[in-house]
């Protein structure tokens, strides 16, 4: 297995993100479900170059929380 850029792969899978004008993405954590040639299903984790392990763990924990409980932007609730 070799490291390879996955931007086009994510595009071909229809991956999108809800970003506002002026938002500045700084890190990414990507979990990819793959099916091997022999039919075995596995997962691959990919991260942006500057992402450290503690932030990666925090992002994964936040994703689990959002997936299980939804997400409410507190700034939007103040309006």
N, C-alpha and C positions, 0 to 999 in steps of 0.2 A: 504494500500500500504506500502511496506517495502523497505528500501534501500537494494540493492544487487549489487554485482560486475557485470560489463557489458562487460568485456574483451571478453569472449567467444561469447556473443551476437553480438558484433561488428565484430568479426571474421566470424561468421556464416552469417552475412549480406554482407560480402566481403569488409568491410571498409579497405582502405589502405591509406598510407600517403607517399608522395614523400620526402624521407629523404636521405641525403648524409652520407657517412661514417664520423663518428666523430660528427654528429649532436646530440645534447642533448635536447630531449623534456623535458620541465619543468612543463608545465601546459596543461590542456585539457578542452575544452568546447564542449559538445556533445548535439545535439538536436535530439531527437528520436520521429518519428511519430509512434503512436501506434493505434491499433484498439481494442477497448474494447470488451468484450464478447457480449454486446448488440448491437455492430456495430457502436458505436459512435467513431469518430476519434478525437484524441487529441494529444498533444505534451508534452514531458517531457524534461526538461533541466537537464543535469548532468554535474558536474564539478569535476576536480581533487581536492584533499583535501586541497591543499595550495592556490588555486585560490581565490583571493579576488574579491569583487563585481566590483571595478573600472577597474581592468584588464579584468574581464569577459565582461564588457560593451565594453571596447576597442577592445577585440577580436571579439565580435559580430559585432561591427561597421566595423572593418577591413574585416570580412568575407562578409558583405553586399557589401562593396566597391569592393572587388575582384570578387564577383559573378556578379556584375553589369558592371564592367569595365575591368575585366581581371587583371592579375598580371604580372608585369615585374620586374625582379630582377635587380636593378641598377648595382650591382657588375658584372652581366653577360654582361651588355651593354658596360662596359668599355673595353672589349676585342676587 
